[in-house]
Amino acid sequence: MHLDPTVSVLVATILGILAIATASKLLKQPNVVGYLVAGIVLGPAGLELITDRDLLDRMGAFGVLLLMFFVGMEVTPRKLIATWKIAVLGTLFQVALSVGFITMLSPFTDWTSRQCVFYGFVISLSSTAVVIKMLESRQMLQQQLGQDILSMLLAQDLAIIPMMLILSSMEGGKLSTGDMVLQGVGSLLLIALLGFVLVRGEIRLPFARRIKEDHELQVFAALGLCFGLAVVTALFNLSGALGAFVAGIIVAAARETDWVRDSLESMRALFLAFFFVSIGMLIDLQFLYAHLVQVAIVVVGAFVINTLINAVILRSGGYDWPDALYGSSYLAQIGEFSFMLAAIGFGGGIIDKNGYHLIIVAIAITLLLSPMVTALMARRLRQ
């Protein structure tokens, strides 16, 4: 019996991902870097094992939904409340300054006001997946600086919700009045649910006793919440990823699902790999070569802007300048959630195809360079 050709390609792709990810691990790079490289090598720009763009888009969309769910599970209300000043005020400051800086460049770029808001949102988000791995590998999570960086990341993850709502409302007047009302009602319900969970800290799920006694039922309940809220938000013409994110927060706050995090950790690793490999496969190397200077300007600009803004935020939180600059280097890259904003901007006509490819390539390069930038800052500032 011969293997189906599709199965052979899939097996070869998985082996390639494992090999490249293992090499990345041996080189002490975050797994995310290995996944991105694997996507580039195995996708249309490399060995062309997978070339179906529709398949890549679906892989990425499903990966985003589950990534948002797992990130939501990292949100601890008590941590956010304990460090709300540096997390919440810092994130507002980060977003406002990013949008303001992009707006200052608009006379030289011919960007419209909605494009300025869009690009400001994109560069203001850092990568939760990459930064947490770097903090863990350098034993920073046990330090106050690492805790404050984590709180800032969680606040940025929460900020994705209003960002997506704002960008969805800026899609060139394509929404009917009914759609706008539907989105408004859905947004209010989602914000109310999120506020309830954050204020309560801990919640109790229906059929709590039965769920707590059955580990498999805990997993089913968690994934049911994830996909269920994703469907509900989609019915309100909102992103399903928003519902998945709130579902993750609910699961993290529920008393009956303590075992879920450990049991879903392998799934988290799998779908995190899916997401970043699919992003790597979307990188157009020909576009990179043709727009090398433009991409370089965006990458360098993002690193400089994010480092300076976050250094000011950490300095205002009581750190001296060396620690503030070192901590800000962890947050200097453009994060994975900006891929979602790029998809919304492209789908809504805020940016064109070239703008979309520019953002995809720039984000991927900042993610690849981020560990090296942080290591360089560590050598310079923490000798």
Beta strands, then each sheet from edge to edge (+ up, - down):
end
